[in-house]
Amino acid sequence: MARAALALAFAVAGVGFLQMKIWEALGRGPILFLDLMLMLPAVLLGSVCWWKGRSYASRWPVILCIGLVWLSLFYPGNVERMRGFYTGVLLTIPLPLAALIVENRAWNFCAKVYVWANAAALVLALWFESRVANGLSHIVGRFGFLLTADGTERTGNPNQVGGQLAFAAVVAFIFYLKYADESATEERTARSPNVYLFLTGLLSVGCMLTASRGAFAAWLPAVGMLLLFGTGNLPMSRLKDLIALSTMGVLVLVALMVAGQATPWDGLSERFGNEGSRNTMAGRTQIWASALKAWQSDPDFIWRGTGIGMADDVLGQFMDVVEEDDQGVLRKNCHNAFVEWVLTLGLVGIVAGTCLAGSMIYQTIQLDRQDRNVARAAILLCITVFAMTAVSYRHECWPATGALALAMLTTPARRRREREVEPDAGTASDPALGNCHFEVPGNRHTIEAGHPHMASERSPHIGPAVGAGTRESKA
């Protein structure tokens, strides 16, 4: 039951950017917040697990940050409580989801569902776009706007689509690195590496087609880190597969270029280098400078912020160029989740956020060092860079992204017990995260709780190894 609920939640998150097109194809109006309602079973089950305190999501820095978010909803003068409530829900859902993942040893399972859901959503989105007039030129020019059938309205945002595909591509590449190790876990099949290598290429091409600078900036260092530090021990045949897929990807892009009379990489390079891009970047820095002015405009804003949901309203009052929304309110997005956090929660939020960031970085370094890989670091890097251009309430992928991140940072229960009982034993750990509750890329074999005789060697170089247990000490 728990895995079914998790599968539903991560599948919904994976196809979230396509929901308006799906409703259009069904010929009816959307049901508001249906995606959140479909996540409710997993949230309810996970809430029980969260109270047990076994996951990283139960640590005090996480609780402090989420507590401040909900407290700020009731700040005096907060007139955007509905918007704030929605944002708070998106930021809170990862906690019970992560706890449920840990309890059911389901990191691999959820990550795979999310990768496959994103791949399916990408293929379906490309098909929808091809049905619109001049659809191929839209795909190659800048994919992700997801135009309506008559081509008059946009139902998607390339930055959201690109960022989600970038994260999914990084996770898919981690699975490739895991399964490319010929001594990987039993669930590996002969086709597993090639399947996830193909998915990595597909999702990466989708990310490039969006021409989103933030998405590309999130994808590049994360994949680069995995290439530099995660492929050293791969068999030569797997490296050849990697080169072959890269060549095929280039050929696909060339075919799209010929058919659409445009080059996807030109669209991306222009987004970084042309005059419009420079104006956009200047506009972003102006937004962030205005956010600083807005933060300093009121003593209450300085120490406790504007309150959740109010950042756009306050920032709109300090921008020279801003349009009224449907309610006649001047709003402007911060276009940076960290800037929005500071404006929303002030100095209190800065302190809490710094504690959380420091805790996550420390935990990532410790667990990756024990598992001798950089997969957690790559995932965290991808999320962090994307957040620098993200708008928190726009991206419905945050529940899935946050849940996977929090779950992978959970310390294995048996590893904790060994540190308490035999702190100087020098026990080598199986790449495992999470109370003997889930397995993730990186470990060759999982170990059932209470069955140390099932322990075996670990893979030294791949994956946020979120498995169960630790390896027995060698005499």
N, C-alpha and C positions, 0 to 999 in steps of 0.2 A: 504493500500500500504506500509506504513512504517513497519508494523508488518511482512508483507511478506518479505520485504527486510532484516529485522533483522533475521527472521527465516532462510533465505538462508545463511546469513553471519555466523550465529552460527552453523548451520548444517555443512557448509563447514569446519569451524574451528574444529568441533568435529571429523570429519573423515579425517582430514588433514594428519595424520601420515600413512594413508592407501592409499594415492592417487597413489603411484607407483604400488602397487599391483592391484589396480583397473584398471589402464592403461594396465597392463600386462594381466589381465583377458579379457579386451576388445580387446586385440591383436594389439595394436598400441602404438606408442611412446607418451610420455606425452606432453601436451600443457603447456609450461612454464608459470608460474604465473597465471594459470587459477583460483586458489583459491582466489588470490587477485582481479582478475577481477570480480569474482562472488560477492565479498564484495562491489564492487564499488557503486551499487545503494544505499545501506545503508550508505556508506560513504558520498555520495553526499547529501542525505537527511539530514544526521546528521550534515553536515557542516553548513547548514542553521540554525539548532537548536543551534549549538555551538556558533554562533555569538550572540545569545540572552543572553548568559552569565548566564544561569540559573543552570548549572550543575557544579559539582566540577571540571570537566575537563577544565573549563574556568578560574580557579583560577591562580593567577600569578606564584606560584611555578611550576605548571604543564607546563605553557606556557614558563617559563624561561628554564626549562630542555629541552623541545623539541626544543626551539629556539637555544640553544647551540648545540644540535645534528646537526641541519641543517647548522648552521654557520660553524661547524668544517668540514663539507664536502668540504669547499673551502679553508682549510688551505693550505699554501704553502707546497709542497712535498707530498700531499695526492694523491697517484697514484691508490688508490682503490675506486674510486668514484662510480663505479657500485655496488660493495659490500656495500659500505657505504650508497648508495641511498636505496638499498633493506632493510638494517637494519633500516634506518630512517623511511621508510614506515611502517615497522612492529611496530615501537615504536609510530608512529603518529596515526595510524588507531584507536586505542582505544578512542581517544578524540571525534571524531564525532559519533562513535558508542555509547559511554556513553551518549552524549547529546541527541541522538535520543531515547535511552532507557528512559531517564528522561522525555523527552517531551511526550512520548506515554505511560508512566506508564507501562513499559514492562519488569521490572527486573525479575519478576516471569516467564514470558513467555520465555524470552531469556535464563534464567538459565535452565529451563526445556528442551528447545530444545537442549541446549548444553549437558545436562546430558544424554538425550535419544540418541543423536548422538554418544556420546562416548560409550554408552552401545552397540549400533548397530555396531559401528566400532570394538569394542572388540570381539563381537561374530563373525563377519565376518572375522576378523584377525585370530581367533582361527580356523575357518573353512579353511582358506587359508593355515595355517600352517599344519593342519592335512592332507592336500593333498600332502605335500612334503615328500620325503623319510625320514623315522625316524622322522616324524613331531612331534609325541607325546613327544619324548625325547627332542626335541628342545623347545616345549612348557613348559615342566616341568623343563628342565635344565636352560634355560634363555630365556623367551619369549620376543619378541620385535624386533628381527633382521629381521623378515619378509622376509625369503629367497625366491628367485625366484623359479619358478616351478621346474627347474632342480637342485635346491639346491646349486648352485655355487656362487650366489651373494646375498648380503644383501641390502634390500631396506628400512630398518627401523633402528631406534636406540632405544635400551631399555630404556635409560635415558629419552628420549623425550616421549616415549609411557608411561612409568611409571609415570612421572611427570604430564602428562595430565590426566591420569586416577586417580591419587591421588587427584588432584583438583576437578575433577568431583565427586569423591566419597564423598568428604567433602560437596560439594553443595547438593548432593543427601541426605546426612544425615541431613542437615539443613531442607530440605523439610520434611523428616520423622518426625523430632522433631516438626515441625509446625503442620503437619496433625495428629500427635499422640495426640495432645491436642484436646479433644473432643468438645471444644467450639471454634474450629478454624473457619476460614472463610467459606463462603458459598460454595466455590469451592471445599471444602473437600468432599470426598465421603467415604463410609465405607471401600473401598479398598485402598484409597490413602496412608495411613501409611504403609501398607504391601507392596505396590508396590515400594515405595521409600526406604523402608528397604531392599527389595530384590536388588534394583539397587545399593544401598550402598555396600551390600555384594559382588555383581558381580564385580563392579568396583574395590573394595578393593582387591579381589582375583587377578584380572588382574594386579593391581599394584604390588602385591607380586610376581607374576610369572615373572615379568621383572627382579627381583633381583637387582633393581637399588637402591643403597644406598641413593642417593639424593632424589628419589621419596619416599622411605620408611621414610626417615627423615622428609620429608614434610608432609606426611600423618599422622604419629603417633602423633605428638603434637597437630595437628589441631583436629583430631578425639578425642584424649584424652581430650582436653579442652571442647569439646562439650559434651562428656560423663560425665565429672565431674561437669560442671556448667549448662548444658542444659537439664538434665534428672530428676532433682529433683522433679518437679511437675507432671511428667507423671503418668498416671494411672498404677497400678500394672500389668494390662493385657498387656500394651505396653512394660513394662520392660521384661515380659515373652517372648513376641515376639522377642525382641532384643536378649535374651539369646538363643531362639530357632534358630534364623537365624545364630548366631555365631556357634552353634553346627552343623547345616547343612553345613556351610562353611568348618568346620574342616573335616566333612565326605567327602565332595567333594575333598578336598586336599588329603585325604587318598586314595580315589579312583584313583586319578591321580598318586599318588605315586606308587600304586600297578601296574597300567597299564604301567607307564613309567619307572618303576624300578629306580626311583629317588624321592627325596623329595624336594619340592619347598622351604621349609624353610631352608634346608641344603644349597641350592644355595645362599639364601640370607645371612645366617649366615657366609658362607665361604667368601662372598664378604666383610664382615666386619672383619673377624678374621683370614683368612689364610695368608700365606706368600705373595701370589700374591696381596692380598688386602693391606697389609702393604706396599708393594713396590709401589702400585698405590697411596696410600695416601702420601707416601714419595715423589712420583713424582709430586703430586698435590702441595704439599708445596714447592717443588723445582720450579715449574712453577710460583707460586705466588711470591717467592723470586726473581726469574728472572724478573718478571713483575715490581717489585720494582726497580731493577737495570736499567731496560729499561726506566722507568719513570724518574730516576735521571740522565740518560745519556746525556740529552740535556736540557739546560735551558728553551727552549720553551716547551718541553714536561712537565716540572714541573708545569708551570703556566697555559698552555692551552691545554696540551695533544697532542696526535698523530693525532687526527682527526678521525672521524667515519670511520670504515672499515679498519683502518691501524694498529690496536692493534696487530693482529695476525702476520703481517709482521715484526713489530718492535720486538715483543717478540721472534720470530724465530731466530733473530740474537744473542740472549743472551742465547739460549739453547744449551747444548752440544749434545743432541740426538734429532734430528729433521729431517724429511724427506721433500724432495722437492715435491711440488704439480705438477699438469700437466703443469703448466706454468713455472716450474723451480724456483719457489719462495719458500724460506724457511719460513714456517708458523707454528705457534703453538697456539692453542686455550688457552685462559685464564682459561676456565672451572670454571668461577665464574663471574657472571654478574656484581657484585660490583667491583671486581678487574679490569674487562674490562672497566667499567665506569671511574674509576680513571685514568687508562692508556690512555683512549681515550680523556678525557676532563680535566685532570689535577686538579690543585687547584680550578679553576673556577667551574669545574664540582663537586668537593667535596662540595663546598659551596652551589651550587644550589641543589645538591642531598640531602644534609643535611636539607635544608629548606623544600624540598618536603617530605622527610621521617618524619620530625617533624610534619609537617602539617597533614599528613595522620594518624599518630599515635594519635595526639591530637583529630582529628575529629572522629576517631574510638572510642576512649575512651568516648568522649562526647555523641555520638549517642548511643553506646551500654549501657552506664549508664542510659540514658533517657529511653531506651527500655527494660532495665533490662535483657539483654542477652549478649552473647559473640560471636555471629555468625560472625559479622564483624571482630572481632579480630582473630577468627579461620581462616577465609578466608585470611586475611592479613598475618597471620603467615605461612600458607601453601605456599603462593606465595613467601614470603621472604626466607624461608628455601630452597625451590626448586631453587630459583635464585642463591643461593650460589654455586651450582654445574652446573648451566645452561650456555649455549652458546647462546647469544641473537639472532643471525641470524639463528640458527638452528631450533628454536622452533616456528613453525607457529601458535601455540596456543596462543601466546602473545596477538594478537588483541582481542580475546574473553575474555581471562583472565583479561587483563587490563581494558577492557570496563566494565565488571561486577564489578571490584574493584572500579573504578572511579565513576560509577553510584551509588553504595551503599553508598558512602561517601557524596552524595549530601544532603544538609540540606533541609527539607520540606519548601515550600514557606510559608504556613500558620504559621509554627512554627517560621519562621523568622519575619513575620509580628507581631505576638503576642509579641515577644521579644521587637520589636520596639515600639509598642503601649502600651503594658502593661508589662513592664519589671519586675514588682514585683507582678504580679497576681498569681504566683504559679500554673500556668496551667499545668495539667498533659497531656503529649502528647501521641497521638496515635503513635505506632511504625511505622513511615512513613518517607520515604526519597524521596524527589524529586519533589517539585513543583506541588504536586497533579498530578503527571504524571505516577507513577508506584507503584505497590504493591509488597512486598517481604515477605519472611517467617517471621512470628513473629506477625503480627497483626491479631486480630480476625475478624475485619471488616474494610473495606476501607471506606473513606469518600469522597464524591464528592466535588469538589471545589465549594464554595458558598452555600453548603447545610449542615450547621453544625448540623441540626436536625438529620442527619443520623449517627452522631458519636455514638460510643458505647465503651464498655470497651475493653482494649487491653490485649493481652497475655503477661504476665510479664516475660517470660523466654526464648523465642525462637526467633531467626532469625534476619538477617539484615532486620529489618522491614521496607521495602521500600514501603510504601504505600502513601496515600495522606492525607494531612490535619492533624489537631490536635483535641484532644478531648475538648469539651466545659469545661470551668471552672465551678467548683462546687461552688455554692453560700455559 
